[in-house]
């Protein structure tokens, strides 16, 4: 009887520890996607916004100024 309780406790501990690892992986993935959605603007025309290294529609310069 003691062996069965010990094994059940071990299995429960294993399930809980595996679940906590998957939660930490999800949070790191959301940080990566959050970083990918930043907007940048043209140094000469701040009203033109887009992704990093897109080109300005007015002057053709790369968008490299981060919009806050």
C-alpha positions as a Python dict, from the first residue, in 0.01 Angstrom:
ca = {
    (1, 'X'): (0, 0, 0),
    (2, 'X'): (285, 238, 84),
    (3, 'X'): (449, 166, -253),
    (4, 'X'): (130, 255, -441),
    (5, 'X'): (97, 588, -257),
    (6, 'X'): (464, 666, -317),
    (7, 'X'): (434, 591, -690),
    (8, 'X'): (115, 799, -717),
    (9, 'X'): (287, 1092, -546),
    (10, 'X'): (585, 1061, -780),
    (11, 'X'): (361, 1055, -1087),
    (12, 'X'): (171, 1364, -968),
    (13, 'X'): (499, 1548, -911),
    (14, 'X'): (618, 1453, -1259),
    (15, 'X'): (299, 1582, -1424),
    (16, 'X'): (316, 1914, -1236),
    (17, 'X'): (682, 1972, -1323),
    (18, 'X'): (626, 1901, -1693),
    (19, 'X'): (335, 2144, -1702),
    (20, 'X'): (542, 2428, -1554),
    (21, 'X'): (809, 2389, -1827),
    (22, 'X'): (554, 2431, -2105),
    (23, 'X'): (426, 2753, -1946),
    (24, 'X'): (775, 2906, -1942),
    (25, 'X'): (818, 2816, -2310),
    (26, 'X'): (492, 2991, -2397),
    (27, 'X'): (602, 3314, -2228),
    (28, 'X'): (934, 3321, -2416),
    (29, 'X'): (750, 3266, -2745),
    (30, 'X'): (517, 3558, -2675),
    (31, 'X'): (818, 3783, -2607),
    (32, 'X'): (961, 3692, -2947),
    (33, 'X'): (639, 3777, -3128),
    (34, 'X'): (608, 4099, -2931),
    (35, 'X'): (955, 4204, -3047),
    (36, 'X'): (862, 4131, -3408),
    (37, 'X'): (567, 4376, -3404),
    (38, 'X'): (769, 4692, -3336),
    (39, 'X'): (718, 4979, -3576),
    (40, 'X'): (988, 5195, -3726),
    (41, 'X'): (979, 5530, -3902),
    (42, 'X'): (1185, 5718, -4158),
    (43, 'X'): (1450, 5955, -4015),
    (44, 'X'): (1337, 6228, -4258),
    (45, 'X'): (961, 6158, -4257),
    (46, 'X'): (842, 6035, -3913),
    (47, 'X'): (483, 6000, -4038),
    (48, 'X'): (590, 5711, -4264),
    (49, 'X'): (591, 5396, -4050),
    (50, 'X'): (648, 5026, -4113),
    (51, 'X'): (870, 4728, -4034),
    (52, 'X'): (1245, 4749, -3982),
    (53, 'X'): (1437, 4804, -4307),
    (54, 'X'): (1124, 4879, -4513),
    (55, 'X'): (1171, 5174, -4747),
    (56, 'X'): (1014, 5517, -4703),
    (57, 'X'): (749, 5586, -4966),
    (58, 'X'): (861, 5950, -4994),
    (59, 'X'): (1241, 5937, -5009),
    (60, 'X'): (1338, 5567, -5029),
    (61, 'X'): (1546, 5561, -4708),
    (62, 'X'): (1531, 5256, -4481),
    (63, 'X'): (1295, 5278, -4183),
    (64, 'X'): (1525, 5246, -3881),
    (65, 'X'): (1393, 5485, -3611),
    (66, 'X'): (1190, 5293, -3352),
    (67, 'X'): (842, 5435, -3285),
    (68, 'X'): (749, 5442, -2917),
}
